[in-house]
Amino acid sequence: MPNIRHFVSLLLAFGGAALVLQPAMALAGPAAETVVEAPAGTVEGVTENGIASFKGIPYAAPPTGDLRWQPPVEPARWDGVRDASEFGPACYQPTVPGAANSIYHEELGPMSEDCLSLNIWAPEHASNAPVLVWIHGGALVSGASSFDMYDGSRLARQGVVVVSINYRLGALGFLAHPGLSAESPQGISGNYGLMDQIAALRWIESNISAFGGNPQNVTIAGESAGALSVMWLMTAPPARGLFDKAIMQSAYMISSPALKEAEHGHVSAEAMGTWLQEQLDAPDLAAMREMAPGELVNRAARAGYLIWSTVDGKLIPNQIAETFDRGAQAPVPVLAGFNSGEIRSLRRLLPPAPATSSGYEAKIREAYGDLAEVFLALYPADTIDESMLAATRDALYGWTAERLARKQTLLGQDGFLYLFDHGYPEADKAGLHAFHASEIPYVFGTIHETAPNWPKIPRNAQERELSDAMLQYWATFARDGQPRAHGQPDWPAYGAQAAFMVFDETPQTGTRLMGTRYALNEAVVCRRRAAGDQPWHWNVGIASPPLPPRAEGCQ
């Protein structure tokens, strides 16, 4: 497994009530118990300041014992009234040395394999309200729906029913293995975390109207690995019809291993699973199922097991890029974007920088061949660090965001593109201007509920006004597919003008965000796809292997 240890250390570092547009001001008021009778069972949550919240509701049976590495099973209806005042446990994830020092670190609380739960925030007395389903990031290895930054209260105050979900992570969520494929009626394995997300959407379809939501107006949303998940859901046939709009924040349209064959520079997913079994010293799948979950995920991480989705031909029929090229993705409006400083907090994505500008230029010419002049004009040798940051950002996040807007436009759907370029003193002082995930608290209105090491956002009117604008844009998109905010510019669809919105000090519109940078990355990925022996992810710039020659249909 070449470079697996590096990649895993990298990934573990890291995502009809009337809709009222109003500032998301905090309100003081007493909490009261609230009971809802849903088809799944009766739950008791809490109503505070006009928002009812219900936490830790199971949407699938515990995936334990023989159900480990099986598709999620519908839970039995519970008797009596279920307490829904506390979050459910987080899904198992590795204990990472030094993780407490990360800006993303947040205490998880209890972990369990019995983690397939969701949380709901709804306006009091909501009826037929739009629904926004949040899928957390964390490189498919870490994270939880319980993080303070994901609190849905302020978005719900805009008339939206907000749902956040847990899903299986790491080796417990994405292991493919020939033995598991043999157990499957479809002959596939892996992607259990994605199956969980689909199961949650089915639960929402059946139950959300009891909480005031409209099951016919569901928007799926996520950041980083959550946005990657949204792209998979857009390509997964079993998810079709379970959502009506999609939001992808810092998505990355990378290549994935195929189930049984080595393709695009990836070993097969089943081969990776067999390799992991050897690293765990497990004689068979039964022994792997008997292993304690904490021991399993930690040993898998230490061994260097890299978490991927699997192109299995059924749940994920093709590479995401291919599905979008075919126009076979879900025909829904999308809102997608990225942050200008994505890589500033993800420097492990970067290889060591060359000592000299001449060394940088030589490596680019060796790797990019006839495209080297274009690359060097965009990412010059006289600013190596900034060029490396920008090149990796554009290849992963910028290219993906604009591609999503372009492809949906070609389907006749609206695509809304954005760039988050907002900084503030503590982040900028740390060299983290508009870093990866820094838009999330602005979208949720939780700018003062971030993780302990997060650069502190100033408590002033300017920051709150930007947050109010962003959460209103997101809420109105969830309502009717047209993002709008009080006193702010109308957000134009991407369309023929390649329009976008930039969030800096205030929201402003522009056109042709990526320009030549998009064309370059499209050409690079096109050549790699045509050759079939190179992945496309963070192998960018000086980390790039020599590009394949120009192929038919590629620049």
N, C-alpha and C positions, 0 to 999 in steps of 0.2 A: 504494500500500500504506500507508494511513494508520496512523500510530503504530507501524509495524513496527520502526523503529530502537529506539524505547524498549523494545518488548517483547523484542527479541532481546538487548539489553544486560541486561535483567532476567533472562532465562532463562539466559544464560551465567554469571550470578553463582552460580548454584546448583552422586533421589533423587533281618525277624523276629528280629534279635538282641534279646535282652531289653533293654528300655530301662531304664537305671539312673538313678534320680533321686539325684544326689549333688552336693555342692559342686564347682564347676568349678575345682579347685585346679590350679596349674601343677605339672607333674612333670618331674623331670630324668631323662634317660636317653639312651643312645646311639641314633643313627639307623641304620637298616638298609635296604638296598635291598629292594624288594618288586615282584614281577612278577605281572601279571594278564593272563590270556588272555581277551579279550573278542571278541564277534563282529566289532567294528570293527577289531581288531588287538591285538597284544600290547604292553602298556605296562609300563615300569618306573618305579615311584614310590619314595617313601621312607616308612618306618614309624618313628615316634618317639613314645615315651611311650604306646604302645598305639594310636596313630592312624596309619593309612595315608593318605598324600596323593598325589594324581596331578594334575598341573597341565598346562595348555596342550594338552589333548587336542582335536584338531579334530573338530567335529561336522558341518561342511559344507565343501565345496570353497571355495577362495579366491574371493570375489566380485569378481574383477578382470577387466580387459579387457572382452570382450563380456558377462561375467556381472555387471558393474556395473549396478545397477538391474534385476536379475533375481531371481526367487525363489531361495532357497538350493538348491544342488545337493548331493545326498548324496556324501560323499567316497569315494574309492576306498579299499579296504582296504589298509593299508600292510603291507610285508614286514618281517620281522625284529622286533626289539624297539625300540619308540619310547621315547626318554628323556622322562619326564613329571615331571621334578624342578623345572622352572622354569615360571613363568607365561608364557603366550603374549603377544604384543604387544597393546597397547590398540588399539581402533578409532580411526580418525582423528577428531580433534576440533580446533576452532579454538584458536589461541594468543590468549589474552585478555589485553590490557594490564592490569596490576595484579592479575591473578588470584592471584599468589603471596602476596598479603596477605590473601586470604580465609581464614576459619576452615576452609573445606572443601578448601583446596588440598592436594593430595598429588602428589608426583612420579609421572608416568605411566610413565616409561621409554620404550622403543621404541613407535612407532605404526606400523600397517600396515593396508592393506586386507585382508590375509590375517590376520584377527583373530577369526574365528568359532571360538572355542575355549571349553572349559569346564574346570572344576577339581572335584575330588572329594576329600572327606575322609570316611573310613569307619573305624569301630571295627575293630581287628584281629580277624580271624576272624568278622566280621559275617556274618549269614545272614538273609535275608528281613527286613531292617531297614526302618523307615519312611524315606522320602526327602524331603528339603526342598530345593527349588530356589530359589536366591536370584537376583533380577533387580535389578541396581543402579539407583539413581536418577541424576539429573544433567540433568533437563529434556529428555531425549532428544538432548542435544547433547554431553554430557561424561560422564566417569566410566569405571570399569573394574572388572572382577571381582577384580583383583589388589590392591586397597587393603587395607592392614593390618587395618582395622576389620572387614573381611568374612571374616577368617580363620575357617574352619569347625571348627577343632580342638576348641574347648570344647563346641560344640553336638554334635559327633560323639561326645564323651565321654559324652553322655547317651544314646547308643545310636541316633543318627540318622545316616544317610548324607546329607551336605550337598554340594550341587552349586551352583556359581556359574557364571554364563555371561557372555560378551561378546556384544553384538549391534550391528549397524550403527547409527550415530548420525548426526544432523544431516542435511545434504542427501544424503549417501550412503545414509542409511537410510530416509528418509521422503519423498523427492522424488516428487511426482505430476506427470505431464506427458502431454499428448495423444498424443505420439509413443510414449511408453512404454505407454500404454493400448492403442494400436493394435498393438503387438507382442504383447500378452498374449492368450492364448486366451480368458481370461475378460473381456477388455476393461477391465481395471482397472490402476491403478498406485499407487505409494506404499506405505506400510506394510511395507517390506522388513525393517525392524528387528523388527517383530512376526512376520513370517514366519520370521525367524531364531530367535526364541524358540520358535516352534512346532516348527521343525526340531530344536532342542536337546531339546525334550520327546520327540520321536520317537526321537532317539538314546538318550535315557535309557530309554525304554520297551524298546528292543532290547538295551541293553548293561548297565544298572545292576545286574542280578542277578549279573553276574560280579564286581562290587565289593562284594557283600553286601547290595544294596538290593532292595526289593520294588517292582517296577514297577506293582503294583496298589495301592500306598499312597503316592502322590506328592502332596506339598503344594507349591503354588507360592506364593512370598512375594516381597514387594518393598516398597520405601519410595519415596515421592514419585513420580517418573516410573516407577520400578519397580512401585509400587502401581497407578499408572494402567495400566501394561502388564498387570498381573494382572486388572484390570477388563476390559480389552479381550479377554484370553484367555477370561474368563468369558462373553463375548458372541460370540466367534468360532467359527462352526461347525467349522472344521478342527481346533480345539483340543479339541473335546468328547471326553471319554473319556481324555485324556492326563494328567489330574490328578484328585485326589479331594478336596482341601481347598484353601482359599485364605486367605492372610494379606495384608492390605493396611494398611501403616503410612503415615499421612499421604497417603492417596489423594485425588484431586480429580476429581469427576465433571463436568468441563467439557464445553462444546460443541466440536464439531470441524467443519471444512469438509466439505462434500459433494464428491464427485469432479468433477462436471461443472456443477453449478448453484450459484448464490449462495444461501445459506440461513443463517438465524439470525445475520445480520450478518457472516458470513464470505464473502469471495470464494471461488470454487471452487478446489479444490486444484490442478486442472490449470491454471487461470489463474495461480496463484502460481508454478507450475513454469515456465510460459511467461515470466512476468515475470523469474524468476531467470535463465533463458537469456539474456534481453536484458542483464541486469546483468553477466553473464559475457562478453558480446561473443562468444558462441558461435553460429556459423551454423546448427548442427544438433546432434542428439544424438550423432553420431559425434565431433564436436569436444569435446563435454562428456565423453564417455567417454575421450578421449585426454588430458584435462587431468590434471595431477598431483594426487593426492588432497589433499595438504596445501594446495596453491594453491586448489583448488576449495572446500574447507570454510572456509578463511580469507576468500576473496573473498565467499562466500555470507554469512558472518557480518557482514562489513563492509558489505555491501549492505543488510543488515537482513532477510534471509530468515528467516521465523519457522517453527519446526518444529512441525508438527501431525501427528496421525494423520488419516486420511481415511476418511470414511464412504463406502465404495465399493459397498455393497449386497451384497457377497459375503463378504469376510473380516470386515469390520465392517458388518453389515447396516443398523444404525440407530444413532442417538445412544445412548450408554450409558444415559442416563436413561430413554429410551423402552424399550429392551430390558428393563431391570429393572422398569419399570412393567408390561410385558406378562407378566412372569414367564418370559421366554424365556432367561434367563441359566442358566449351569451350576447344577444343583441340588446344591450341595455345601455343607458347613459352612464358615463364614467366621469369621475373627478380624480385626477392624478397629478402628482407633483413630487418635488424633491427639494432638498436644502442645499444652499450654496456651500456650506462647510461640512458636508456629510462625513468626509474622511478625517477631519480634524480630531474627532474622538474615536476614530477607528484606524489608527495608524498601523496596527498590526496587519492591515491589508496591504501595506506598502513593503516592497523589498528594500534592502539597504540601498541608500542613494549612492551613486557614483561619486568619487572624490572630486572629479573635475567636470566641467561642462563639455570638454572634448570627449570624455569617457561616456557621458550621457548621450551625446549626439551619435557617437559611434555605435552604441548599443541600439539606439532607435533605428538607425539606418540598416543595421544588420537584421533587426526584427521586422521592420515594416516595408522594406524594399521600395517599390514604386510609390507607396503611400507615405514614405518617410518625410518628404518635404511638407506635405499637408500636416502631418502630425507635429513636426517641429515648429511650423508656423503657429499652430494652436497652443502648443505646450513647449515653449522654447527652452533652450539649454542654459540661458543666462539666469533663469529663476527655477532651479531644479526642484526645490521643495514644493513651491506653489504649483509647478507644472505637474509633478507627480500627484499631488492632492487633486488637482482639477481633472487630470486624465482618468484616474480611477473613479472619481465621482461621476464623470460623464459617461464612462463605459458601463457602469453598473446602474446608476440611478437616473441620470439625465436622459440617456438614450431610451431607457425603459419608459419613463413618464411620457415623453413625447411620442413614442411608438404607440402607447396605449391610446392617446388622444387621436393620433392619425388613423389607427386601424378602426376605432369605433366610428370616426367620421366617415370612413369608406363604407361602413355598414349602414350609414344613414342615421346613426345615433349621435347625440351630442357628446362631445368630449370637452372637459374643462381642465385646462393645464395650469399649474402654478409653480412658482419658485418662492421658497421661504428664504429670505435674505436678511432676517432680522437679528440684530445683535443687541447686547446690553452690557453695561460695564464689567460685571464679574465674569461673564462668558468671554468677552473680547479680551480682557486682561489675561485670561488663561489660554489665549490662542484658540478659542472654541466658538468663533463667530458662526452662528447658524449651524450648529453641530447636528449630527444624526439624532433624530427624535426630538429635537428642541422645539418643534412646532406642536407636539402633542398637548402640552398643558395649555397652549393658546386655543386649540380646537375644543378641548374639554372645559375651558374656563377654570382650570385648576392651577393657575400660575403660581399660587402660593402653597400648593400641596405636592411639591415635587420631592424626589428622593433626597436623603440627607446630604449627599455629596454633590448634588446637582448645583451648578452655578446659580446663585440666588437671583431671582427676578425682582427688580425694584418694585416697591409698593407705591406706585404712582398712577395717575390717571391715564398717562400715555400707554402704559402696558395693558391696563384693563380695557382701554378702548380698542386696542388692536385685538385682544382676545375676544371681546364682545363681537367685533366684526367677523372674525374667523368662525366663531361658533354659530353665528347667524348664517353665514354663507353655507356652512356644512348642514345646518338644520333645514334650511329652505331647499337645498339640493335633495335631502332625504324626503322632504315633503312632496315636491313636484318636479324635481330634476332641473330646477333653475336657481342657481345660487345667487342670493341677494342679501343685502344688509342695509340697515337704516343709515342714511347719510353717506353711503359709500358708493363707489362706481359700480355700475352693472358689470357683471363678469361675463364677457363674451365667450361663446363657444369657440373652440379651436378653429373650425371651418377652413375656408380657403385662405384666410389671412394668417393662419397659424397663431391665433391670439392666445394670450396667457395673462395671468394675474401674478404680480409680484407682491409679496408681503414683506415690507421693510419697516420703516417707521409707520407708514400707513399703506393700505392697499392701493395699488396702481396697476393700470393695464398696459400691455405692450404686445408686440408681435415678433415672431421668429426668434424664439428663445434660444434654441440650440444651433440653428443655422448649419454651418459647415461641420460643427462638432457632431451633429446627428448623422450627416452624410458619411463622415469618416467611420463612425462606429457601426453604422448599418453595413458599410462595405466590409469591415473587418469580420463581423459576425456572419455575413453572407458567405464569405470565402471559407470560413471555418466550417460552417454547416455543409457547404458543398464538398469540402475535402473529407469530412466525416471522421477525422482523427484528432481534432482539437476541441477542447471545451471552450466555452465563453463564460467567464466569470471575472475573477480578479487577476487573470493573467494579462495584464495591461502594461503598456509602456515598456520599461526595461525588464519587466517580468514576462513579457510576451515571447513565446517561441517564434521562430521565423514564420511569417504568415504564408499560407498557401498562395499559389498564383491566382490571378484573376480567373474566375469561372463564369460560365454562361449565366447571364442575369445579374452578375455582381460587378461593382465598380473596381 
